[in-house]
Amino acid sequence: MSTLPTTLGKTILDASDYKGRPAERSKTGGWTASAMILGGEVMERLTTLGIAVNLVTYLTGTMHLGNAASANVVTNFLGTSFMLCLLGGFLADTFLGRYRTIAIFAAVQATGVTILTISTIVPSLRPPKCAGDTVPPCVRANEKQLLVLYLALYVTALGTGGLKSSVSGFGSDQFDDSDNEEKKHMIKFFNWFYFFVSTGSLAAVTVLVYIQDNQGRDWGYGICAVAIVAALLVFLSGTRMYRFKKLVGSPLTQIAEVFVAALRKRNLEVPSDSSFLYNEYDPKKQTLPHSKQFRFLDKAAMMESSECGSGMKRKWYLCTLTDVEEVKLVLRMLPIWATTIMFWTIHAQMTTFSVAQATTMDRHIGKTFQIPAASMTVFLIGTILLTVPFYDRLIVPVARKVLKNPNGFTPLQRIGVGLVLSVVAMVAGALIEIKRLRCAQSHGLVDKPEAKIPMTVFWLIPQNFFVGSGEAFMYMGQLDFFLRECPKGMKTMSTGLFLSTLSIGFFFSSLLVSIVNKMTAHGRPWLADNLNQGRLYDFYWLLAILSAINVVLYLVCAKWYVYKEKRLAEEGIELEKTDDAAFHGH
């Protein structure tokens, strides 16, 4: 028996190596393995952002689409990428495992970017350049050219979704959270994960965008394709070093099971005493008290006469009370989830209309160097990186004293700050756009969309600053809230809820642009192809008003919400500690 601790020390109990044998601590996992996985996320960020932030200028300048149509292509591409993270997470948790998911979807993303690169090289896959002697001077891309473009974008989005869903989780799998030393390394891994994601983002909006604008899109997108393939080869070369965890199943399946079981027993009457509801102990789950909300779902834990004898849980027919209460926890979070979507709709404007504004302004530093229009996003990313340490070092100590909270702001307070800053960003954006239009009018440039307005592009910094600082608060708050409040047995749900707000926010932006474009098309359009003839400031005012209304709704939902910790404390149940390191970058 004395050899047992030594054996446990050499192998990881819940992990195996690439041949399915128990993973040896000294030969698998750790920093080398996680670094090879991390490279995949850096290249995914470089590629996705490198395409997205500069896509508007390609669609308007090369494919000759209008501003509104171009903005919708970008937001639909990003929205699809984040929505497909849910599909990727489901496949990884239920069927493929994280390793296979990363390998397959990295190859899919590389395929998509390669198609995009080819579409920029082959002349027949893009319309001819604008010519002043033809009517109209610019020929819009035809259906075949747009079909190839959309194929490339959505294959890339599919790859992005699968890759993003599993990289951070598989990286954390390389550390054993039951070992104190390795758990410390896991926390460091997530810090480095965020750092490298930010590094990839900065490289995308500076170096890559500059190459696209000055050397050509074929070079810019070609570099992305090579980067993804290189990351995939590095990832595959580390196969012998990785630790593989068993499939845990998707929390989406559990939610579906509870609803299906409750619907099947919809004619039964819920007992007043919860002790009549079926339950069993599961060491992987937190014990939850019975709640009186959403009582219809309690029917999923009711045993019919045919089930009483067996005393066994049957999938899709009988669920435990704990399963039901976990689903109720998720349902309670939905009002907060819904009121955070609007922030990402405003965030979407920074990669669409804000870039379109920048193309019309003076972007010179000195006499020769010109900043690429899409590189203004660097101020948004830079603000995020500055706000996080500023919050930790300066705001938290003050908030601790004022609010009597050891963590400074609560997750819901941080989300609230982010939402308020998004309103300020749109007010600033509207005022700056009014100034830009007045400058265009005073210099007689209203009918000259190609002419540069003598107004420095740095006037766009305030809207990027407020959205960037708002994202830092929103990102930290949302992730902390979903991670803390999600049931113990459904932790992967936290990432799904977070990423779905981004996705729906981008899709809502597309819907809003389409509605506004249709309603204002007959008069002076708000979102004109020539921004100097449009009323973009009115669109920004609309977003500011919608966001302000959303803030009020959010405050009502936040006031109504009771934290899981407080709810359990009232029942005399101690909250089990969760892993602080469950960070997932976007």
N, C-alpha and C positions, 0 to 999 in steps of 0.2 A: 504493500500500500504506500510505502514511502516514496515510490517512484512516480506516483500519480501527479503531484504538483509539478514535477519536472516535465512530464508528458504534456500537461495542460499548458505549460509555459512555452513549449516548442511549437505547438499547433494552435490555430484559431478555431474555436468550437463551432462557430456558425458560418465558416467560410471554407471554400475548397480552392484547389489550384486548377490550372487549365485542363488537367486530366481527370478532375473529379475527386482527387484525393484530398484529405484534410490539409489545409494550407499551412505551410511551415512559416513561423513568424520571421525567421532569419532570411528566408529565401524569397518571400513574397511581400507585396504591399510596401508601405512606407513612402518616402519622398520621391524616390526614383520612379516608381510606378505612377504615383499621382502626377508627377511633372509631365510624363508622357501623355496622360489624359488631359491635363490642363492645356497643352498645346492645341488640342482640337477645339477647345472653347475659344481660345484667342483667335484662331483662324476663322471660326464661325462668326465671331463678332466683327472681325476685320472685313469679312466678305459681306455679311448682311448689311452692316451700316455703310460700308463702302459703296454698295449698290443703292441703298435707300436714300441716303442724304443728298446724293447728286442726281437722282433719277428724274426729278422734275425738270432740270435743265436739259437732260437728254431727250425727254419726251416732248418738250416745247421746242427745243432748238434743232433736233435731228429728225424726230418723228412727226413734228409739226402738229401736235395735239394742242388743244386750248388749255388755259391755266386750270380751270375747274376739272376737266377730264384727267389732266396729268396728276393733280392732287389726289383724285380718287384712285388712280392706279397705284400710287405710292401707299396710301392708307390701306387699301385692300390687300396689297402685298404684305405689309407689316401685320395687319390684322390676321391674315391667314397664317402667317408664320407663327404667331403666338397661339392661335387657336389649335394649330396642329401639334403644339407641345402637349396638349391634353391627349391626343391620339398616341403620340410617341410615348408618353408616360404610361398609358393604359397597356400598350403593347409590351413595354419593358417590364412592367409589374406582373403581367398575366401570362405572356407567351414567350417573348424573346430573351428576356434578361437584359441588363444594361449594356453589357459588352457587345452583344450582337446588334442591339439597337443603334449604338454609336457607329459601329462599323458599316452597317447597311445604309444608314441615313447620311453619313459623311460621304459615301459613294454617290448617293442620290443628289446631295447638294453639289458635289463636284460636277456631276452630269449637267445639272441645271445651269451652273455658271459657265460651263464649256459651251452649251448651246447659246447662252447670252453673248459670249465672246465671238462665236462664229457669226451671230447675227449682226455684229458691228463690223465684221471684216468683209462679208459677202455683200457687194453693192446692191444686188437685187432684193436683199432683205431689209432695205431702208429706202425711203423716198429720196428723190434728187434734192440737191441743195436749192435754197430759195434763189429765184432769179427775178430781177427787177423788171424784165421785159415780158414776163408772162402774166396771165390773169387766171386765177389768183397767183401772186408771186411765190407762195409756198404751197406745195402739194402735200396733202395729209397722207400719212401712211395708209396703205390699202389693207384689206382684210387678211391677206396672206402674211404680210409683214407683221401685223399686230398679233396674228395667231402664233407665229414663231416667238415673238417677244413675250406674250403671255405664257406660252408653254415653258420658256426659260425661267420666267419669274416664279411661276407656281411650282415647278419641279424644285427650284431652289428653296422656296418656302417650305415644301414638304421635307426636304433634307434638314433645313434649319430647325423645324419643329421637333423632329425626332432626335436630332443631335442635342439641342438645348435641354430637352426633357431629362436626359440621362447623364450628362457629363459631370455635373456637380455631385450627383448621387453616387456615381461609380467612383469618382475621386475620393469621396468620404468613405467608401467601402474599403479603401486600402489601409484604413486605420481601425484598430480594434477599440471600440468605445468602452469596453469592459476593463481595459488596461489604462491606468491613470496617465502614464507617460504618453501613450499613443493618443489618448483623448486630447491632451494638450497640443499634440502635433496636428490633430484634426481641426482644432480651432484656428491654428496658424494657417492651415491649408485654406480655410474659407476666407481668411483675410487676404492671403496671396491670390486667391481666386478672384476676388473683387478687384484687386490691384491690376491683375493681368487682363481682366475683362475691360477695365478702364483704359489700359495701355492700348489694347486692340482697337478700342473706340477712337482714341485720340489719333492713332496712326491712320485709321480709316478717313477721318474728317480733315486730316492735314495732308500727309504724304500721298495717300491713294487718290484723294480728290484732286490734288495738284497734278498728279500724273495723268489722270483722266482728262483734265482740262487742257493740259499743255502737250502731252505726248499722244493722246488719243484714247478713246474708250477701249479699243482692242488691247492696248497695253494694260490699262487699269483693270479690266475684267479678266484678262489673261493672267495677271499676277494673282488675282483672287483664286482662280482655278488651280494654279500651280501650288498655292499656299494650302488649299484644302487637301489636295492629293498628297502633299508632303506631310501634312499633319496626320492623315490617315495611315500612311506608311510607317510613321514614327509610332503611332498608336498600336498598329498590328505587330510591330517589332517587339513590343513590350509584353506580348501575350503570356509568356512563361512567367513573368513577374507578378501578374495580377492576382488579386483575391476575388473570388466570385461568391456572391451571396445567393441563397435560395430564393426562388420567386415567392413573393408575399401576397400576390393578388391585388387587384385594383380596388380602391375604396368606392369607385363608381358602381362596381358590382354589388357591394353591400347596400348602397343606397337603393339601387334598383330592386334588390331582393326584398327589402323592407316594404317598399311601396307595392310590389306585386303581391306579397303575402297579405298585406293589409287590404288590398282590393279583393283578393280571393275570399276574405272573411268579412266583407263589408256589411253583411246582414247580421253578424253577431253583435251582441250588446257588450260594451266594454265594462268589466267589473269595477265596482267602486274601490275594492281592495286590491292594490297592486301585487300583493303576495300570490294572487291567483295567476299572475302572468309568468310565463316560462322564462327561466334564467339559469345560467350555469357559469361557474368561475372560469375565467380565461386569464392566465398570468400576463399575457401580452396587452391586456386592456385595463384601463382605469375603471374602478367601480364607480358607477354613476347613480345618483338617486333618481327615483321616478318623478317626472314632472307632469303637470296638468295641462301644459300646452300641447297642441297638435295631438289630441287624444285619439284621433282616428288611427294614427300609426300604431297605437298600443295593440290594435287587433292583430298585428303581425306576430305578437308574442302570446297570443291566446291559443291554447291547445284545444282542438276539436276532439270529440269522443274517440275518433280513430287513432289519434296521436297520443292519447293519455297513457296507454299501456306501454308504448315504446320508450317514452322519455328521451327521445333522440331529436336533435335539431335536423330538420329537413330543409335543404336549400329550396328557396322560392315558395315554401309552404309555411315554415315555422322559423322565426328568428328569436334570438334571446332579447330580454329586456334591455341589456347593455347595448346590443346592436341598434335597437330602436332609439334609445336615448342618445347614442352617438349621431344618428341621422338628425334627431331634433336639434342637437348642438349646431350642426351645419346649417339647418334651416334658420335658426336664430341669427346667424351671421349674415344671412342674405341681404337684409336691409342696409347694413353697413357696406357690404360688397357692392350693392347696386349704386349707392351714392358716391362711390370712389371712381366710377367709370368716367364721369365727366372730366376729371383731371386729365386723363389720357387723350380725350378728344382735343383738349386745348394743347397738350403736348404735341399732337400730330401736326399742328400748324407750324411748328418750328422746322419741320422737314419738308414742308410743302410751300405755303404762301410766303413764309418768312424768307425762304430761299429765292422765291420768285421776286420778292421786293429787293433783295440784295443784288439781283442781276441788273436792276435798273439804276443802281446807285454807284457813286465813285468808290471803287475798291482799291485804290492805289495806296501803297505805303512808299513814300518817296516818289521819284519820277518814273522808275522802271518796274518795280515789283507790284503785281496785282493779285490780291487775295481771291481765290476761287469763291464764288458765291456760297457754295455749300459748306465752306470752311468756317462760316460764322457759327456753326453748331459747336465749334471748339469752346466758345464762351459758355454754352450750356453745360457741356461736360466738365469744363474747368470749374464752373461754379459748384457742381455736385461734389467734386473732389475737395474743394475748399470748405464747403458747408459742413461736411461730415466731421472733420476735426474741430471746426469752429463750434459746432453743436456740442461735441464731447468735452472740449476743454473750457469753454466759456459759458455756454447756455445751461448745460446740465448742473454745474455747481450752484448757479443762481437759482435755477428752478427747484433744486433740492430744498433750499432754504425757504423759498416763497411758497411752494406747493406742498411741502412736507412729504415729498415722494422721493425715496432713495434712488429711483431711476430717472429723476428729472421729470420729463413729460411721460404720460401714459401713451400707449400706442394710438388710442383714439384722439388724444390731444395733438400728437404729431401729424396724424392724417388731417385733422382740422386745420392746422397751420398750412399744410401743403395746399389744401383746397382754397384757402383765403389768398395765398400767394398766386394761385392760378387766375383768380379774378383780377388782382392787381396787374398781372402780366398782360391780360387782354385789354385793360384800360390803357396801359402804357402803349401797347401795340396800336390801338385805335388812334391815340393822340399823335404818335410818331408817323402813322400813315397819313393823317391829315396834313402834317407838316411836309411830308414828302410830296403830296399832291400839290400843295401850294407852291412849293419850290419848282415843280414841273410846269405849273401854269405861268408863274412869273418869268420863266425862261423860254416860254413858247414851245415846250416839248411834249404837250399833251398828245399830239398826233404822231409822235416819233418814238415808237416803243423801243427801237434799237439804240436810241441816243442815251447817253449816261447823264443822269441828273446831277448837277454840281452840289451834291449833299453826301457827306461821308457815310459809308456803310456802318460805321461804328455807332450811329444812332439806333441801330437794331440791337445793341448790347442789352439795354434794359429789359426787353421782353424775353431774351434768352436767359438773362440773369435771374429774373423772377421765376421762370419756368424751371430752370436748373435748381435753384434753391428749394422751390416747391417740390421737385422730384426727390431731392435728398430726404426731406421730411416725409413725403408720401411713401417712398420706397421703404425706408426704415420702419415707418409706422405700419404699413400694410403687411409687410413680411412678418414683423413681430406679432401683430394682432392675429393673423391667420395661423401662424405657427403655435402661438400660445393657446389660442382658443379651439383649434382643431382637436378632436378626440385623439387619445394616445394611439389607438389602433388605426388611425387614418391620417398619419402625418404627411404622406405624399399629397393629400388633398390640399394642404396649405399652399403648395406651389401651384397647383391647378387653379385654385380660386384666385390667387394673385395674378397669374399670367392671363386668365380669362378676362380680368378687368382691362388689361392693356388691349387685348384683342377686340373686345366689344367697343372700347373707346375709339379705336381706329375705324372700326366699321360704322360707328355712329357719326364720325366725322364725314365719311363718304356719303352717308344718307343725308346729313345736314347740307353738305355742299350741293348734292343733286337737287334737293328741295328748293334751296335758295336760288340756285341757278335757273331752275324752271320758273319760279315765281317772279323773278326780277328780269327775265330775258326780254320782255317787251318794252320796258322803259330803258333807263340807264342801268345796265346790269351791275350788280355788286361785284361779281367775280369775272370781270371782262378779260378777254385774251390779252388786251392791252391794259395793263394795270393802271396806267395814267388816265384812262377813260372810265375806270370802274369806281366802285365804292367799297373797297375792301374794309375800310374803317367801319362801315355799318355792319359787316359780317363779324368783325372783332367786337363791336358793341353788343351784338346779339349773343355771342359766346360769353361775354362778360355778364350779361343779364341772366342767361341760362345757368351759368356757374354760380352766380350769387343766389339764385333760387335753390340750386342744388346744395349750397352751403347751409341754408336754412333747414332743408329736409334732412341733411346729414346731422345737424345739431339735435333735431328731434329724435332721430334714430339712435344717436350716441347717448342721449339722455335716457332713452328707454332700455338700452342694452345693459345687462348685468354680466360682469366678467365671470368666467367659469370658476376661477379661484374663490371669488366671493360667494357664488352660488353653492359651491361644495362646502365652504366654511360654515355657511348657515345650516347645513345638514350634518355638520360635525365630521366631515370627511376631509382628510388631508390631501392636498394636490401633490401628485407624484412629480418629481423633478423631470424636466424635459431637457433634451440635448440643446445647449445654446448654439451649437455650431451648425444648425441646419439652415445654412444660407444657400440661396439659389440666385445667381446673377441673371440679369436679363440683357 
